[in-house]
Amino acid sequence: MASEYVKSKTRVHLTSGQSVRIAREMLKWSQNELAKHSGLAQTTISGIEADRIQMGVDRAKKLARALKLHPAVLLFPDWDVEKESVA
């Protein structure tokens, strides 16, 4: 019996700030620990996670290095590859 592949569906939509918080919490780090590893101020991380401060590419790179993720995971948490086509 052949099993069929069923694509998963997105159940939640995340902001960039929420993706940072989730990645940080998966490592069981506090904002202070992420600040130490990324070189960003804890207040900046707090603002990013609360979506009060835009992350931007430079901050995303620093956070991604610290969290061992690709920056796109943080910058584009809701990117749908199938819906977005590159011309």
ZAMARMAR-641406 format. One record per atom (N, C-alpha, C, O): x, y, z; atom name. Coordinates in steps of 0.2 Angstrom, whole numbers, plus 2048, in hexadecimal, padded with zeros to 3 digits. Layout:
% ZAMARMAR-641406
px; py; pz; atom
X; Y; Z; CA
...
This chain:
% ZAMARMAR-641406
px; py; pz; atom
804; 7FA; 800; N
800; 800; 800; CA
804; 806; 800; C
809; 807; 804; O
804; 80A; 7FB; N
808; 811; 7FB; CA
804; 816; 7FF; C
7FE; 817; 7FE; O
808; 819; 803; N
806; 81F; 807; CA
806; 825; 803; C
80B; 826; 7FF; O
801; 82A; 803; N
802; 830; 800; CA
805; 835; 804; C
803; 836; 80A; O
808; 83A; 801; N
80B; 83F; 804; CA
806; 845; 805; C
803; 847; 800; O
805; 847; 80B; N
800; 84D; 80C; CA
804; 852; 80F; C
807; 852; 814; O
804; 858; 80B; N
807; 85E; 80D; CA
804; 861; 814; C
7FE; 861; 814; O
808; 863; 818; N
805; 866; 81F; CA
803; 86D; 81D; C
805; 870; 818; O
7FE; 86F; 821; N
7FB; 876; 820; CA
7FE; 87A; 826; C
7FF; 878; 82C; O
7FE; 881; 824; N
800; 886; 829; CA
7FB; 887; 82E; C
7F5; 888; 82C; O
7FC; 886; 834; N
7F6; 887; 839; CA
7F7; 88E; 83D; C
7F2; 890; 83F; O
7FD; 890; 83D; N
7FE; 897; 840; CA
802; 89B; 83C; C
806; 899; 838; O
801; 8A1; 83C; N
805; 8A6; 839; CA
80A; 8AA; 83E; C
807; 8AC; 843; O
810; 8AA; 83C; N
815; 8AD; 841; CA
818; 8B4; 83E; C
818; 8B4; 838; O
819; 8B8; 843; N
81D; 8BE; 841; CA
824; 8BC; 842; C
826; 8B7; 845; O
829; 8C1; 840; N
830; 8C0; 840; CA
832; 8C0; 848; C
836; 8BB; 84A; O
82F; 8C4; 84C; N
830; 8C4; 853; CA
82E; 8BE; 856; C
832; 8BB; 85B; O
828; 8BB; 854; N
826; 8B5; 857; CA
82B; 8AF; 855; C
82C; 8AA; 859; O
82E; 8AF; 84F; N
832; 8AA; 84D; CA
839; 8AA; 851; C
83C; 8A5; 853; O
83B; 8B0; 853; N
841; 8B1; 857; CA
840; 8AE; 85E; C
844; 8AA; 861; O
83A; 8B0; 861; N
838; 8AE; 868; CA
838; 8A6; 868; C
83A; 8A3; 86D; O
835; 8A3; 863; N
834; 89C; 863; CA
83B; 898; 862; C
83C; 894; 866; O
83F; 89B; 85E; N
846; 898; 85D; CA
84A; 899; 863; C
84D; 894; 865; O
849; 89E; 867; N
84D; 8A0; 86D; CA
84A; 89B; 872; C
84E; 898; 876; O
844; 89A; 873; N
841; 896; 878; CA
842; 88E; 877; C
843; 88B; 87C; O
843; 88D; 871; N
845; 886; 86F; CA
84C; 884; 872; C
84D; 87E; 873; O
850; 889; 872; N
857; 888; 875; CA
857; 889; 87C; C
85C; 888; 880; O
851; 88B; 87F; N
850; 88C; 886; CA
855; 892; 889; C
858; 892; 88E; O
855; 897; 884; N
859; 89D; 886; CA
855; 8A2; 888; C
84F; 8A3; 886; O
857; 8A7; 88C; N
854; 8AD; 88E; CA
856; 8B2; 889; C
85A; 8B1; 885; O
852; 8B8; 889; N
854; 8BD; 885; CA
85B; 8BF; 886; C
85F; 8C1; 881; O
85D; 8BF; 88C; N
864; 8C1; 88E; CA
869; 8BD; 88B; C
86F; 8BF; 889; O
868; 8B6; 88B; N
86C; 8B1; 888; CA
86D; 8B2; 881; C
872; 8B2; 87E; O
867; 8B4; 87D; N
867; 8B5; 876; CA
86B; 8BB; 875; C
86F; 8BC; 870; O
86A; 8C0; 879; N
86E; 8C7; 878; CA
876; 8C5; 879; C
879; 8C8; 875; O
878; 8C1; 87D; N
87F; 8BF; 87E; CA
881; 8BC; 878; C
887; 8BD; 876; O
87E; 8B7; 875; N
880; 8B3; 86F; CA
880; 8B7; 869; C
883; 8B6; 864; O
87B; 8BC; 868; N
87A; 8C0; 862; CA
87D; 8C6; 862; C
87F; 8C9; 85C; O
87F; 8C9; 868; N
882; 8D0; 868; CA
87D; 8D5; 867; C
87F; 8DB; 867; O
877; 8D4; 867; N
871; 8D9; 868; CA
86F; 8DA; 86F; C
870; 8D6; 873; O
86D; 8E0; 870; N
86A; 8E2; 877; CA
864; 8DE; 878; C
860; 8DC; 874; O
863; 8DC; 87F; N
85D; 8D8; 881; CA
857; 8DC; 87F; C
852; 8DA; 87E; O
857; 8E3; 880; N
851; 8E7; 87F; CA
850; 8E7; 877; C
84A; 8E7; 876; O
855; 8E6; 873; N
853; 8E6; 86C; CA
850; 8DF; 86A; C
84B; 8DF; 866; O
852; 8DA; 86D; N
84F; 8D3; 86C; CA
848; 8D3; 86F; C
843; 8D1; 86C; O
847; 8D6; 875; N
840; 8D7; 877; CA
83B; 8DB; 872; C
836; 8D9; 871; O
83E; 8E0; 870; N
83A; 8E4; 86B; CA
839; 8E0; 864; C
833; 8E1; 861; O
83E; 8DC; 862; N
83D; 8D8; 85C; CA
837; 8D3; 85D; C
833; 8D2; 859; O
838; 8D0; 863; N
833; 8CA; 865; CA
82C; 8CD; 866; C
827; 8C9; 864; O
82B; 8D3; 868; N
825; 8D6; 869; CA
822; 8DA; 862; C
81D; 8DD; 862; O
826; 8D9; 85D; N
825; 8DD; 857; CA
824; 8E4; 857; C
821; 8E7; 854; O
828; 8E7; 85C; N
829; 8EE; 85D; CA
82F; 8F1; 859; C
82F; 8F7; 857; O
834; 8ED; 858; N
83A; 8EF; 854; CA
83A; 8EA; 84E; C
83A; 8E4; 84F; O
83B; 8ED; 848; N
83D; 8E9; 842; CA
843; 8E6; 843; C
848; 8E8; 845; O
843; 8DF; 841; N
849; 8DB; 841; CA
84F; 8DE; 83C; C
854; 8DF; 83E; O
84D; 8DE; 836; N
852; 8E0; 831; CA
857; 8DA; 82F; C
857; 8D6; 833; O
85A; 8DB; 82A; N
85F; 8D6; 828; CA
865; 8D5; 82C; C
866; 8CF; 82E; O
868; 8DA; 82E; N
86E; 8DA; 833; CA
86C; 8D7; 839; C
870; 8D2; 83B; O
867; 8D9; 83C; N
865; 8D5; 843; CA
863; 8CE; 842; C
865; 8CA; 846; O
85F; 8CD; 83C; N
85E; 8C6; 83B; CA
864; 8C1; 83A; C
864; 8BC; 83C; O
869; 8C4; 837; N
86F; 8C0; 836; CA
872; 8BF; 83D; C
874; 8B9; 83E; O
873; 8C4; 841; N
875; 8C3; 848; CA
871; 8BE; 84C; C
874; 8B9; 84F; O
86B; 8BE; 84C; N
866; 8BA; 84F; CA
867; 8B3; 84D; C
867; 8AE; 850; O
867; 8B2; 846; N
867; 8AC; 843; CA
86E; 8A8; 844; C
86E; 8A2; 846; O
873; 8AC; 844; N
87A; 8A8; 846; CA
879; 8A6; 84D; C
87B; 8A0; 84F; O
877; 8AA; 852; N
876; 8A8; 859; CA
871; 8A2; 85A; C
873; 89D; 85E; O
86C; 8A2; 856; N
867; 89C; 857; CA
868; 897; 852; C
865; 892; 852; O
86E; 897; 84E; N
86F; 892; 849; CA
86A; 890; 844; C
868; 88B; 843; O
867; 896; 841; N
862; 895; 83C; CA
864; 899; 836; C
869; 89D; 837; O
860; 898; 831; N
861; 89D; 82B; CA
85D; 8A3; 82C; C
858; 8A3; 82F; O
860; 8A9; 82B; N
85C; 8AF; 82C; CA
855; 8AF; 829; C
851; 8B3; 82B; O
854; 8AC; 823; N
84E; 8AC; 820; CA
848; 8A9; 825; C
842; 8AB; 824; O
84A; 8A4; 829; N
846; 8A1; 82E; CA
843; 8A6; 832; C
83D; 8A6; 834; O
847; 8AB; 834; N
845; 8B1; 838; CA
841; 8B6; 835; C
83C; 8B9; 837; O
844; 8B8; 82F; N
841; 8BE; 82B; CA
83A; 8BC; 828; C
836; 8C0; 827; O
83A; 8B6; 825; N
834; 8B4; 821; CA
830; 8AD; 824; C
830; 8A8; 821; O
82E; 8AE; 82A; N
82B; 8A8; 82D; CA
825; 8A5; 82A; C
824; 89F; 82A; O
821; 8A9; 826; N
81B; 8A7; 823; CA
81C; 8A6; 81B; C
817; 8A5; 817; O
822; 8A6; 819; N
824; 8A5; 812; CA
821; 89E; 80F; C
822; 899; 812; O
81D; 89F; 80A; N
81A; 899; 807; CA
81D; 898; 800; C
81C; 89C; 7FB; O
822; 893; 7FF; N
826; 892; 7F9; CA
822; 891; 7F3; C
823; 893; 7EE; O
81C; 88D; 7F4; N
818; 88B; 7EF; CA
814; 891; 7EC; C
813; 892; 7E6; O
812; 896; 7F0; N
80E; 89C; 7EE; CA
813; 8A1; 7EB; C
811; 8A5; 7E7; O
819; 8A2; 7ED; N
81E; 8A7; 7EB; CA
822; 8A4; 7E5; C
826; 89F; 7E6; O
822; 8A7; 7E0; N
826; 8A5; 7DA; CA
82B; 8AA; 7D8; C
82A; 8B0; 7D9; O
831; 8A8; 7D6; N
836; 8AC; 7D4; CA
836; 8AC; 7CD; C
836; 8A7; 7C9; O
835; 8B2; 7CA; N
835; 8B3; 7C3; CA
83C; 8B3; 7C0; C
83C; 8B3; 7B9; O
